Each structure stands twice: as C-alpha cells, then as structure tokens.
Amino acid sequence: MSTTRRRTRTAAIAAAALAGALVVPAGLAGSVPAAQAVVPDTFNPFVAAGGYSIYVREDAFLGGSETEGAVAVGGSLSVRGDGGNYGVIHFAAGTADYTIPTVDGDPTRVLAGQYDSGSAGRLQISNAGTSDPALLGTLKLTQDDPLYGYFERGGFTRYRLAAAPDADAPPLIDIEALPWTDAATAEAATLTALPTVADYVEADMTWTYDEAAQCLADVADPTNGLAAFPTILENTGGRLVLTGVATDRPNVVEYQDIGAQQVQFDPDVALGPQNPLIVRVPAGTTVVNAPFGAEGDTKHYIFYDLSAVTGDVTIQPAVAGGRIDGSIYAPNVDLTAGGSPLDGQVLSQNLDITLGSGETHAYLFRGEVPCIAQEGSTTFDIVKTVTGSGASLVPSDATFLVDYVRDGTDAGELALPVGESVVIANLPDGTEITLVEVVPPDVPGVGWGTPVWSIDGVVQTPAPDGSVTFTVQSGTTISVGLENVANLVPPAPTPGPTPAPGPAELAESGADGGVGLFAALAAFVVGAGALGLTLRRRSARR
C-alpha cells in the first residue's frame, strides 16, 4: 500500500510512493509518518487527527454557528461572514470532557496553514467555558501571509489584513488568549517552528491512511471474525432496532442497511472502547443520511467509516434540522456536513460545514479497532555515504539520484541525501528491485569514482550498466548501501605564452604561403560542410 505524502527530494519521493509506502529521512518527515507500516494490534484511526475535534488535510470552510473543540486545517481556513463572529470555544452545550493539543509548547485552538484572505468572516478564538490555563488555546499558522498583520484589540491580539479599510473589517481572527505586547512578539508566538500542519497533527500516526483503510476493511469482513454484525430486529421506517450488538468487540453495520431516522439496540447495550459501532459506508456513496439521534455518551463510540470513499460526499441528518451523532472518518473525501449539532470528531480531506447549520461539539472518538498484521509485505532502506579525499568538498545538502525499478517497471527516482536513510515499505513478498545511480552531481574539484553497492553489509558486483538487483522477502528489511568515492582533482595547469616564430620559420612559412592559404580555406569549407551536416542530423533527431 502507499500513501501520497511528500528531481529534488520531493519528486523522487512522490514517484517512489507509487510503488511502495515511503518513509522519508527524519529531516523530511513532514506529513509522512516517521515509522510506516506499524499498525498496532488495536488502534484508533482518529489518532491521525492529533487530538483536534476537526482535522482537515487540505481546505476548510466553517459555516455553522460555532465550534466547541479545536480545529486543524492543513491548507486554507475560512468562516462564514453572516451572523456575527464565528466562535471557537471550549464548552457551552456539548461536552467539556476533552483536552486540546499543544503546538510548539502552546495550547492551541486553531492550527492552519493560512487564513483565507478572501474570507468574509470574523473568527473569534475565545476559549469560552473554561479558565484552565491548559485549555486557553491560541492561534498557530504555518505560513507567513504578507497580506496580514498583528494588531491590538481590547488588550489581546487581532490578526487582520494590514490594508483593511477599518480595524473591524473582515477577514480577521481575534486571539483572546494571546495578550498584546507588540506585533513582532505576536508574530513569533503565532508562526510555527515546523513547516506543515501535518507535522504536528499526524505526529503520533504510525501508519498510512491506506494501511488504516485495509485494517478497517478487514474488520468489516465477516470471515475474519474481528467484529460482530448486528441484525435488524425491527424496522418501522422511522425507527430501526438492532439485535446482536456485542460487548467485547466492535460492531459493524453497513450504511445501506440502516435507512432509518433513529437506531436503537435490543437489548439495550452500552457502547464503549471495546465495542464501538462502525457504520461502513461503501465506495461510490455521495450522500449519507445519518440516522443516530440519541443523547448521551454513545456518540464517543460511533463513527462513519468512509475510508473506502473518495470524491464529494454530503453527510446530513436523517431528519431535516436534526443532529448527527458520531464521528466521521473520511481522509480522502471532500466532505460537506452539517447537523444541529454535529456531535463527533471529523477527519476529511476538504470540509464544508454547511452554512446555517448548528454547532460542532468535541465528542472525540474513543473506541479501539483491531487490525490484522498485514503480512506478505516487506521493506528495504538505502543509505548514501560519501568517502575519499574530496569528501569535504561535497555540500552537506547534496542529493544523489537513483533510478528505481520494481518488477521490471520504472518506479521513478529516489533522491538520497548524504548520510540519511530513505525507506520503501509495504512491498509485496518476492518483489524484484533494481537500482542504478544516475550521474552524481558536479562538484568543483571532485572526480567521482565507481559507485560501491552493498546489501546487508556485503559488497555487490554490479551489472555492466552499474545496476544492482535483489528480491525482497516477507517479514524482512533489506539494508542497501551506496558509497560514492570523491577524489580530489588537482587544478589544470595554466598554459604559458606561445613563443613567437623566428625569421627562419617566417621565411619557410612565407615560401609556401599560397599553398598554405589554399589548404586552410579548403579545410574551412569542408569543416563548415561537415558542421552543417551534423547540425541537420541532430535537428532531424529532435
């Protein structure tokens, strides 16, 4: 399986990801989990949300009334323009039983790539409903937008357009937990140390989204015995009664089987960490009418599993104007959602909280889901080293490219930083890998020796084209080394002046002057003809 996360390193990493899940060097970890292919025996897929009640991997529009919780948006965030400020608070009508994440050591209510300069809304981060210092969250941004500035407003910090027609003109963000001192201090407190939102949110995610999807598909497969599959005891159209709800393992129901306004259990079974309810939404679904509407803690243990779904999907209450209970896991979905309220956690690719809908409340998913070990896959890593008398001349950020072929198919290039490891994970058992180095980068004063390949510490004899080939085996990790020897090249000697010809040489030259001139002209004509022929041939090949 693969994840699409990060002819510099980026292009090579993207190409390699097509052929196997890629673990990038520690210095590039970014939005790619640092330890791929490590899914625990049981896991909570919402760990990928990093403790945020709303995590959107790309862009989000919040059009409801307010959010109780914490919001992370990987790209651009905007909020509604009508109805006053859009508040991000701790508690009013939902639940106060949650904590908020920290970013660079600071409690954080809103983390985003940027605040949309075209937004018509005013975002107010007030933290209402708590006085706990650990819950007084601030704003964090990964991108420094030159259109915005930091200003004082009522003793706290306001983030707004520097060229706004007046101090209250949207778009703006009021950061009430950030006391005003000066603009430089406010900026330093707001901009993040790491470059992407995912660097923070997905830091504890030790699996890829594809791996999580496979785990969830395995749970939903009755032949694996990992879950219970409740059956319908009663269906009145408006009310559905399920029986056979397990207390010791997850319960899975197919979305298409529960077309109702409300779902109940018989006997009445309390859902919990060991026996959450998973509503499995099939690929191709575009509209989900969420049927659960009961009050209480059950909403902590229900989630809509859209891991098999891509594209545009709308999730709405089964009853117009009703509530949505349960979390929404839709990492590859452009999601439109809105309930009055929406009680649960949301993870999606893009998000539009329906304009005019109600509040979103931080009922974070607390269940655990089993995962079958994904056997029949393996890993190899490759480390680049540079040795030799000219090694000190090679820049520390130099990148070496390696062509990567998988089972005879070109899988792109791997970009290898010096001294760091690049890992390709989750390859099928028996995959044949061929690697060959592209010409090393030009470094003044360095001549490159023949590359030295090793596999698991054993020096290899490359093929005539310089490539090495090996086969990966299930349950193993193959360590590949690529050493380049940098040899110092002495500077070329500076040629001295050409001696002037003596009288005798001039006389001899002059005696044959006519013949010499004729020969020179003939040579020039022939050479020009050959040059023209060469250029025409090259042009014809283009």
C-alpha positions in Angstrom: 0.0 0.0 0.0 1.1 3.6 -0.5 0.5 7.0 0.8 0.9 10.1 -1.2 2.6 12.4 1.3 5.7 14.4 0.3 14.3 15.8 -9.1 15.0 17.2 -5.8 13.9 15.0 -2.9 10.2 15.8 -3.4 9.8 14.5 -7.0 11.7 11.3 -6.2 9.8 10.6 -3.1 6.5 11.1 -4.9 7.5 8.8 -7.7 8.7 6.1 -5.2 5.4 6.3 -3.3 3.7 5.0 -6.4 5.5 1.7 -5.9 5.5 1.3 -2.2 4.9 3.3 1.0 7.8 5.6 1.5 9.4 6.6 4.8 11.4 9.8 4.2 14.5 10.8 6.1 14.0 12.2 9.6 14.7 15.7 8.5 11.9 15.5 5.9 9.4 13.7 7.9 6.7 16.3 7.4 3.3 14.9 6.8 4.7 11.4 6.3 4.6 9.3 9.4 8.1 8.7 10.7 7.5 4.9 11.2 5.4 3.5 8.4 3.9 0.0 8.4 3.5 -0.1 12.1 -0.2 -0.6 12.8 -0.8 -1.8 16.4 -3.0 -4.9 17.1 -5.7 -2.4 18.0 -5.8 1.3 17.0 -7.9 4.4 16.9 -8.0 5.7 13.4 -8.7 9.2 14.8 -5.2 9.3 16.3 -4.4 10.8 12.8 -6.4 13.9 13.9 -3.9 14.6 16.6 -6.5 15.4 19.3 -8.3 18.0 17.2 -12.0 17.7 17.0 -11.9 18.8 13.4 -8.9 17.9 11.2 -9.0 18.8 7.5 -6.0 17.8 5.5 -6.5 20.5 2.9 -9.0 23.4 2.9 -12.0 24.1 5.2 -15.0 26.4 5.3 -16.8 26.6 8.6 -20.4 27.8 8.0 -22.1 26.6 11.2 -22.8 28.6 14.3 -19.6 27.8 16.3 -17.1 25.0 17.2 -16.6 23.6 20.6 -13.2 22.0 20.3 -10.0 22.5 18.4 -9.6 22.9 14.7 -6.6 22.0 12.4 -6.6 22.8 8.7 -3.7 21.8 6.5 -4.4 24.4 3.9 -6.6 27.4 3.9 -9.3 28.2 6.5 -12.3 30.4 6.1 -15.5 31.0 8.0 -19.0 32.3 7.3 -19.5 36.1 7.0 -23.0 36.4 8.3 -24.4 36.0 11.8 -21.6 37.7 13.7 -18.3 36.2 14.8 -17.6 32.5 14.3 -16.6 31.3 17.8 -14.1 28.6 18.7 -14.8 27.9 22.4 -14.3 25.1 24.9 -17.8 24.4 26.2 -21.4 25.7 26.1 -23.8 23.0 25.2 -21.7 19.9 24.2 -19.1 18.3 26.4 -16.2 19.8 28.3 -14.6 16.4 28.7 -11.6 16.8 26.4 -8.2 18.4 26.3 -6.7 20.4 23.4 -3.4 19.8 21.6 -0.2 21.9 22.0 1.9 23.3 19.2 5.5 24.4 20.0 4.5 24.1 23.7 1.4 26.3 23.5 -2.2 25.1 23.9 -3.8 25.6 20.5 -7.4 26.0 19.5 -6.8 26.7 15.8 -3.9 25.4 13.7 -3.9 26.2 10.0 -1.7 26.7 7.0 -3.3 30.1 6.4 -6.4 32.2 7.0 -8.1 32.8 3.6 -7.6 36.5 2.7 -10.8 36.3 0.7 -12.9 35.1 3.7 -15.8 37.3 4.7 -15.8 36.1 8.3 -14.5 37.0 11.7 -13.0 34.1 13.7 -13.1 34.6 17.4 -10.9 32.2 19.5 -12.4 32.9 22.9 -12.0 29.6 24.8 -15.3 30.4 26.5 -16.4 27.8 29.0 -13.0 27.3 30.7 -10.4 29.1 32.8 -7.9 26.3 32.9 -4.6 27.6 31.5 -4.0 24.3 29.7 -7.2 24.9 27.8 -6.8 28.5 26.9 -5.8 27.9 23.3 -4.3 30.2 20.8 -3.8 30.5 17.0 -0.9 28.9 15.1 -0.2 29.3 11.5 2.4 27.5 9.4 2.5 30.1 6.6 3.5 33.8 6.9 1.0 35.7 4.8 2.3 39.2 3.9 -1.2 40.5 3.5 -1.9 40.1 7.2 -0.5 41.9 10.3 -0.9 41.7 14.1 -2.7 44.5 15.9 -4.0 45.3 19.4 -7.7 44.9 20.2 -9.0 45.2 23.7 -5.7 44.1 25.2 -5.4 40.9 23.2 -4.1 40.2 19.7 -6.0 40.6 16.5 -4.8 39.1 13.2 -6.2 41.0 10.2 -5.4 42.4 6.8 -2.8 45.1 7.1 -4.6 47.2 4.4 -8.1 46.7 5.8 -10.4 49.7 5.4 -11.0 49.7 9.2 -9.9 47.8 12.3 -13.1 45.6 12.3 -13.3 44.7 8.7 -13.1 41.0 7.9 -11.3 38.7 7.4 -9.8 38.7 10.9 -9.1 36.5 13.8 -9.3 37.6 17.5 -6.8 35.6 19.6 -8.1 36.3 23.1 -5.5 34.0 24.8 -2.6 36.0 23.3 -2.2 39.2 25.3 -1.0 42.1 23.2 2.6 43.3 23.6 3.8 44.2 20.1 3.5 42.9 16.6 6.8 41.2 16.5 6.1 39.2 19.7 2.6 38.3 18.4 4.1 37.0 15.1 6.7 35.0 16.8 4.0 33.4 19.0 1.8 32.6 16.1 4.1 31.2 13.4 5.1 27.6 13.8 8.5 26.1 14.0 7.6 23.2 11.7 6.6 23.8 8.0 3.3 21.9 7.8 0.1 21.3 9.8 0.5 17.6 9.4 3.9 17.8 11.1 2.0 18.4 14.3 -1.3 16.7 13.8 -0.1 13.4 12.4 3.0 13.1 14.7 1.6 10.1 16.6 0.3 8.4 13.4 2.5 5.3 12.9 0.6 4.1 9.9 -0.5 5.3 6.5 -4.1 6.1 5.6 -4.0 3.2 3.2 -2.9 0.9 6.0 -5.7 2.1 8.2 -8.2 1.6 5.3 -7.0 -2.0 5.0 -7.4 -2.6 8.7 -11.0 -1.2 8.6 -11.8 -3.3 5.6 -10.5 -6.4 7.4 -12.7 -5.6 10.4 -15.7 -5.3 8.1 -15.1 -8.7 6.6 -17.1 -11.3 8.5 -14.7 -14.1 7.6 -12.0 -12.6 9.8 -14.0 -12.8 13.0 -12.9 -9.4 14.2 -16.3 -7.8 14.7 -19.9 -8.5 15.4 -22.5 -7.8 12.8 -25.8 -6.9 14.4 -29.0 -7.8 12.6 -32.3 -6.0 12.2 -34.9 -6.9 14.7 -37.5 -4.3 13.8 -37.7 -1.7 11.1 -40.6 0.7 11.1 -39.1 3.1 8.6 -38.5 5.8 11.1 -37.0 3.6 13.8 -34.6 0.6 13.4 -33.9 -1.8 16.2 -30.7 -3.8 16.0 -30.0 -7.0 17.9 -26.8 -9.0 18.5 -24.7 -6.0 19.5 -21.5 -7.3 21.0 -20.0 -6.0 24.2 -16.4 -7.4 23.7 -15.6 -6.4 20.1 -16.5 -3.8 17.5 -19.9 -3.9 15.9 -20.2 -3.2 12.1 -23.3 -2.2 10.2 -23.5 -1.4 6.5 -24.8 2.0 5.9 -27.1 0.8 3.1 -28.9 -1.5 5.6 -29.9 1.2 8.1 -32.1 3.6 6.2 -33.9 5.0 9.2 -34.3 8.1 11.3 -33.2 6.6 14.6 -31.4 3.4 15.6 -31.9 1.6 18.8 -30.4 -1.6 20.3 -32.3 -4.6 21.8 -31.3 -5.5 24.4 -30.0 -2.0 25.3 -26.3 -2.3 25.1 -23.8 0.4 26.1 -21.2 1.1 23.5 -17.6 1.6 24.8 -13.9 1.5 23.9 -14.0 -2.3 23.1 -17.3 -2.4 21.3 -17.8 0.7 19.3 -20.2 0.9 16.4 -18.8 1.3 12.9 -21.1 2.4 10.1 -19.4 1.2 7.0 -20.0 3.5 4.0 -19.3 1.8 0.6 -17.3 3.2 -2.2 -19.3 5.4 -4.6 -21.6 6.8 -1.9 -22.3 10.5 -2.4 -25.0 11.2 0.3 -25.2 9.8 3.8 -28.3 10.4 5.9 -27.0 10.0 9.5 -29.7 8.1 11.5 -28.3 8.2 15.0 -30.1 10.8 17.2 -29.9 9.7 20.8 -28.4 11.9 23.5 -25.6 10.6 25.8 -22.1 9.3 25.6 -22.8 6.8 22.9 -21.6 9.4 20.4 -18.0 8.8 21.6 -18.2 5.3 20.3 -19.8 5.6 16.9 -18.1 6.5 13.7 -18.9 6.6 10.0 -16.2 4.8 8.1 -15.6 6.5 4.7 -12.1 5.0 4.3 -13.2 3.3 1.0 -14.8 6.5 -0.4 -13.3 9.3 -2.4 -14.7 12.5 -4.0 -17.6 14.6 -2.9 -19.8 13.3 -0.1 -22.6 15.0 1.9 -23.4 13.8 5.4 -26.7 15.2 6.7 -29.1 14.4 9.5 -31.7 11.8 8.6 -34.3 14.3 9.8 -34.1 17.8 8.4 -32.7 20.1 11.1 -31.7 17.2 13.3 -28.5 16.1 14.9 -25.6 14.0 13.8 -24.2 11.7 16.5 -20.9 10.1 15.9 -17.5 10.8 14.3 -16.8 11.0 10.6 -13.6 9.3 9.2 -13.2 10.4 5.6 -9.5 11.1 4.9 -9.9 11.1 1.1 -13.3 12.8 0.9 -14.3 16.3 0.0 -16.9 16.4 2.8 -20.0 18.6 3.2 -21.5 18.1 6.7 -23.9 19.9 9.0 -26.0 18.9 11.9 -27.8 20.8 14.7 -25.5 19.9 16.3 -22.8 17.6 14.9 -21.6 15.7 17.9 -18.3 13.9 17.0 -14.9 14.2 15.5 -14.3 15.0 11.9 -11.3 13.9 9.7 -11.6 14.7 6.0 -9.5 15.9 3.0 -11.6 19.0 2.5 -14.5 20.2 4.5 -17.5 22.5 4.1 -19.6 22.8 7.3 -23.0 23.7 5.8 -23.8 27.4 6.0 -26.6 27.9 8.5 -26.1 24.6 10.3 -25.6 24.2 14.0 -22.6 23.8 16.4 -19.9 21.1 16.2 -19.1 19.5 19.6 -15.9 17.8 20.6 -17.1 14.2 21.2 -13.8 12.7 20.3 -13.9 9.1 19.2 -12.6 6.8 22.0 -13.0 3.3 20.6 -10.4 0.8 19.5 -10.4 -1.2 16.3 -8.4 -4.4 15.8 -6.0 -4.7 12.9 -4.7 -7.9 11.2 -1.0 -7.9 10.7 -0.6 -7.0 7.0 1.6 -9.9 6.1 3.2 -10.6 2.7 5.0 -7.2 2.7 8.5 -6.1 3.3 10.8 -3.1 3.4 14.2 -2.0 2.1 16.2 1.0 3.0 19.0 2.7 1.2 21.7 4.9 2.7 24.1 7.2 0.8 27.6 7.8 2.0 30.5 9.8 0.5 34.1 9.0 1.2 37.5 9.8 -0.3 40.0 12.7 -0.3 37.4 15.1 -1.8 34.5 14.3 0.5 34.8 17.6 2.4 34.1 19.5 -0.8 30.7 17.8 -1.3 28.0 20.1 0.0 26.1 18.8 3.1 22.8 19.2 1.2 23.9 17.4 -1.9 21.3 15.0 -3.3 22.2 11.9 -5.3 19.6 10.3 -7.6 19.0 6.6 -8.1 16.7 5.1 -10.7 14.3 2.7 -9.0 12.8 -0.3 -11.0 10.2 -2.6 -9.4 9.5 -6.0 -11.1 10.8 -4.6 -14.4 8.7 -1.4 -14.2 10.2 2.0 -13.8 9.1 3.4 -10.5 10.8 6.8 -10.7 13.9 8.1 -8.9 14.9 8.1 -5.3 16.6 11.2 -4.0 19.3 10.3 -1.4 20.6 12.9 1.0 24.1 12.2 2.2 24.2 10.2 5.4 20.4 9.7 5.7 18.2 6.7 5.1 15.3 6.5 2.7 12.9 3.6 3.2 10.5 1.9 0.9 7.9 -0.1 2.8 5.0 -2.4 2.2 6.3 -4.1 -0.9 4.7 -7.5 -1.8 6.7 -10.6 -1.0 9.0 -11.5 -3.8 9.2 -8.1 -5.4 12.4 -7.7 -7.6 14.1 -4.4 -7.1 16.7 -2.9 -9.4 18.7 0.2 -8.5 21.2 2.2 -10.6 22.7 5.5 -9.8 22.2 8.5 -12.0 25.4 10.5 -12.7 26.4 12.1 -9.4 26.2 15.9 -9.1 29.0 18.1 -10.4 31.2 19.3 -7.5 34.2 21.6 -8.3 37.5 19.9 -7.5 35.9 16.4 -7.3 36.2 13.5 -9.6 33.8 10.6 -8.8 35.0 7.1 -8.5 33.0 4.0 -9.4 29.9 3.6 -7.0 30.2 0.8 -4.4 26.9 -1.0 -3.7 26.4 -3.2 -0.7 23.4 -5.3 0.5 23.2 -6.1 4.2 26.8 -5.1 4.5 28.1 -7.4 1.7 29.7 -5.5 -1.3 28.0 -6.3 -4.6 29.3 -6.7 -8.1 27.0 -4.5 -10.3 25.8 -5.5 -13.7 27.6 -3.9 -16.7 25.2 -1.0 -16.6 26.1 -0.3 -13.0 22.8 -1.6 -11.5 22.2 -4.0 -8.6 19.2 -6.3 -8.3 17.7 -8.0 -5.3 14.4 -9.6 -4.2 12.6 -8.7 -1.1 11.2 -11.3 1.2 8.2 -11.2 3.5 8.9 -10.0 7.1 12.4 -8.8 6.3 14.1 -5.4 5.9 17.0 -5.3 3.4 19.6 -2.6 4.0 21.2 -1.2 0.9 24.3 1.0 0.9 25.6 3.2 -1.8 29.1 4.7 -1.4 30.5 7.3 -3.7 34.2 8.0 -3.6 35.0 11.7 -4.1 38.6 12.1 -5.4 40.4 15.4 -5.3 41.2 16.6 -8.8 44.2 18.9 -9.0 43.5 22.1 -10.9 44.6 22.1 -14.6 47.9 23.9 -15.2 47.7 27.4 -16.7 49.2 27.3 -20.2 52.3 29.6 -20.7 52.6 32.1 -23.6 53.3 30.7 -27.1 56.8 31.6 -28.4 56.9 34.0 -31.3 58.2 32.4 -34.6 61.8 33.2 -35.7 62.8 34.7 -39.0 63.7 31.3 -40.5 60.2 30.0 -39.6 58.6 33.0 -41.1 60.6 32.6 -44.3 59.7 29.0 -44.6 56.1 29.7 -43.9 56.1 32.5 -46.5 57.6 30.3 -49.2 54.6 28.1 -49.1 52.2 30.9 -48.3 49.9 30.4 -51.3 49.6 26.6 -50.8 49.1 27.0 -47.1 46.3 29.6 -47.5 44.6 27.5 -50.1 44.8 24.4 -47.8 43.4 26.4 -44.9 40.5 27.7 -47.0 39.7 24.2 -48.3 39.8 22.8 -44.7 37.4 25.6 -43.6 34.9 24.8 -46.4 35.0 21.1 -45.7 34.7 21.7 -42.0 31.8 24.0 -42.4 30.0 21.5 -44.6 30.5 18.8 -42.0 29.3 21.1 -39.3 26.2 21.9 -41.3 25.6 18.1 -41.9 26.0 17.4 -38.2 23.5 20.1 -37.2 21.0 18.9 -39.7 21.2 15.4 -38.4 20.8 16.5 -34.8 17.9 18.6 -35.8 16.3 15.7 -37.6 16.5 13.6 -34.5 14.7 16.1 -32.3 
